[in-house]
Amino acid sequence: MPELRLKQLKADLSEKLVNPVTLIVFTQELECDYCRETRELAQDLSSLNDKIKVEVFDQVKDKQKASEFGVDKVPATVIVGSKGQRVTFYGIPAGYEFSTLLKDIVQISRGETELSAETRKVLSTLKRPVHIQVFATPTCPYCPGAVSLAHQFAMENQNIRSDMIEIGEFPQLAIKYNVMGVPKTVINEVTELVGLEPEEELLRRISTAARPSSPTYA
């Protein structure tokens, strides 16, 4: 990362961060494509502010830790807050998604999202597990909005698990979920949204998925 950019980020993070945030990076012994870059990105951010901690694990050797965080592929970056907030990036959060990574760190550190009071109220009532997967690419200008929105939902309710998946690094998943364009959001394996949907629509779909009669992610 260029030195000037690092200085700008350091000043920005110093101003905005409140509580500690941990970046938990999962890689493997023989590092995969982008595993090293993902690890180094997290370590670069950690060097800028003492409120950002980094832990690195091997998905295979540390399988208990990977299971704890629901990580089943690498590279993965899990952002964890002091109050248990958790969101995941599968693939390097580069390009447009770097802005999402920074936004997530700040929001989790501050314990605040940009969601409306009504959305937060509805989310607080959800009791069943919901799994949101947002398929994205680093060059998609609309993907950060979809990823950020899904991640904010997870920050508000720990029954919601929210993952970004970079399809260039996981083409098999792009095939499995028939991703023809990004962003594409899949909820509980059955509900699909293509494009950047408004907050109200994602809330409606998630509320439906969380109903007792609806299928849930296992």
Secondary structure, DSSP 4 states (H G I P E B T S, - for coil): --HHHHHHHHHHHHHH--S-EEEEEEE-SS--TTHHHHHHHHHHHHTT-TTEEEEEEETTTTHHHHHHTT--SSSEEEEEETTS-EEEEES---TTHHHHHHHHHHHHHHT-----HHHHHHHTT--S-EEEEEEE-TT-TTHHHHHHHHHHHHHH-TTEEEEEEETTT-HHHHHHTT--SSSEEEETTTEEEES---HHHHHHHHHHHTSTTS----
